């Protein structure tokens, strides 16, 4: 589906650009801007409040369009292709290069309108620049974290301050299931199993796909990773694949997680509050094997803001973007709804107002301390992700042995990368 939709951009953008003739600037008094984002209520509520404040202070009306994660990517692709995209759009960072490559879908960020000096230049260069142009801005700093229920660990006889290793993740982790067969150490939906595979491959081989579209691992190395994941299942550290498969990309809806049957879960800091729900959790670091090539722990923008090139007013949308990332009042309203702000100006506001949540700061600092190299654009490609997930699904359902999964993963990635 993603492939068909992204191809649509290439076909329809030509038509939309030909007829639109570029963005037209209009009288601000006659203008209504649209902003699109995904998230939960903890993001929707402050964002809508910030937009209301913008309207009150500028007179520019802004309509907020918000949704959950499911179908969000397809929605953006369809709107970009049809020339109906909102003016300001929140996208996931892994989509950035892929979407930019489909045509002139986003407007360049004009430093005369948006203050770029508040952002780390390396962060802009690494995550927000396409073909030498700044085409996006980060909403915040995002890192991987491992959420843990200290009380559950203690109840199972596990030191809640344990430093996790790949060995004790199994030897200690199975105590949870041994004490209560309904409970497990790790909640692991199919997309989370993919993460555990990726972090293992980063530590064993340096990653999955390199910057030159090269597969970075051998079949033996992939087998090592799949064999370890199989041990997590066999030892009752993770619940059966079938038990969590209904909650792909929405682990926070899993009743077993909500009701405290899983003690820990992989998360992003930017979605940590949503994932925690009403549970009292702590954060900790991931296992890192001795002589690891890379930690596999990711640090990147929480999300990116981009401006549609077909906006009725790119100039006014850029002013709205500057407000969202740099304005002091907006910073105080938004808080950490998208993680710890990337803008030094917004961060200073939260620090002065003592708004920063202690657990968010702790998780962010832990993640930064462990962070490895960014994944390549190719590894973050949606078709590559789909190819990996399909193999992991087959393995998770018991249709492939670790060796078969390793060989299938290589052949599937080879054929996918050849098409890109």
Buried (B, 14 or more C-beta within 10 A) or exposed (E): EBEEBBEBBEEBBEEBBEEBEEBEEEEBEEBEBBBBBBBBEBBBBBBBBBBEBBBEEBEBBBEBEBEEEEEBBBBBBBBBBBBEBBBBBBBBBBBBBBBBBBBBBBBBBBEEBBEBEBBEEEBBEBBBBBEEEBBBBBBBBBBBBBBBBBBBBEBBEBEBEBEBBBEBBBEBBBBBBEEEEEBBBBBBBBBBBBBBBBBBBBBBBBBBBBEEBEBBBEBEBBBBBBBBBBBBBEBBBBBBBEBBBEBBEBBBEBEBBBEBBBBBBBBBBBBBBBBBEEBEBBBBBBBBBEEBBBBBBBBBBBBBBBBBBBBBBBBBBBBBBBBBBBBEEBBBBBBBBBBBBBBEBBBBBBEEEEEBBEBBBBBBBBBBEBBBBBBBBBBBBBBBBBBBBBBBBBBBEEEBBBBBBBBBBBEBBEEBBEEE
